[in-house]
């Protein structure tokens, strides 16, 4: 009975509804994991930054499993670029999450770490806005994808892994520009590739933050349930929209998230 009351409470239904919105955004643009979930958890549900990062990582890993499989099935993944990116990203993510959890466990540093990560999230969003906007402007004259060197892919993966491990942000706002801009992967395959990579990195981040007690599992499950409604809808819409519209949607989502963080 208690479980039913929790499931059908206003708070729970709101989490499911917001999860549906996140799933829709995630499936269409690759953005919607950390960049949208973290502001929602902070602004609407009052979580502190580290807890929001840990909870967002759990939601991202669950939701991106659904969205990632959907993109794999329709062929929206560049496996060569993905392999080289992961080579740099996996060790970087593991080391960074372990370091953040250790530093946050020191009482004298916890407030500083919270503030530093929040500033990092804002900076990453701003940089990603510039990158994606530039790609949108070039969309009309976009050349076919050209794979850059493997060293660039590994370096980009390590950078994204470090940022994602510390902030929970990266699936869309960092990985998407990395695949699309640095590695020359087309926008739709960049969305799919970034989702699959973010699934792997989010799972690793979620595991480490949860071991450190920095996650809300109930919230994560409820929002993930909602996201499973939004993702299939996004897959149907993805077949009908043009590349430039994907860019526009991505820009809108990042701007909304920035406003939520800056004016919370």
Phi, psi and omega in degrees: 000316179300321180295323179293321178296320178294316184296322186254017174287161179301318180300316182292317180296325177295320179295320178295317180296315178294326176297323177297317178297318180296317178299320178296313179296319182296315181293326183281323191236346187083351178256140180144349176287251181300320188295331179256323183292316184301311176300322179296316180295323180285311187284313186272322185251001171070026179282147172285166193300312184296317177297320179296320178297314180296316179293317179299326179293322177295312180300315182299317182293322179290312184292319183289340173297315179293309182294320181297316178298321179298317180290324177298318183295330179263008174079025182264042179225133174262098189292327181295311179297320182297317181299314182290324177296318181294330180301324177272329189283320186300308179295325180295318180295315181298311182296317183294315180297319178298318181293316180298315181297319179296312182294322181291334180287348178272112186308321183291342184252349189300316180295319179296317179296316177304311181295318181296320180291321179297318177296319180298320179299316180296315180298316180299317179299317180297315179296321180292323176302314180297315181298312183290325178296319178297321178292324178297319180295330181271357190303321183295332181249022186297130177272162178297150185301142179227120183286126177276185187294156179295330179297321178295318180297316179294317179296317178297321178297317179296318179296312179296321179296319178296314181292317182292323179293330183268332187242342186079357180257139178159331183305312180258311189284340176249311184291321180300309176297327180296311178294315187284313186272309184285319186258356175072023178279139179302156188300318183290320176289332176294320177300311181295315181296319180294326178293316180294317179293318179296327176302312182294313183289322178296321179297317179294316179297315180299319180299314182291317179293323179293321177298330179272006178077016184253063176197154177245099187294321181298313178299318181299317181293315182296316180290328177292322176301317178295321182296330179294342174279319185286324185298311179301324177297318181296326180295324178290321180290328184300327182288342188256343186262154180274162181304317183296331178288330175296317177300314182298315179298319179298315179299317181298316182296317181294319179298315179300317180296319178299315180299319180298318181288316185290330185244025180287000000 
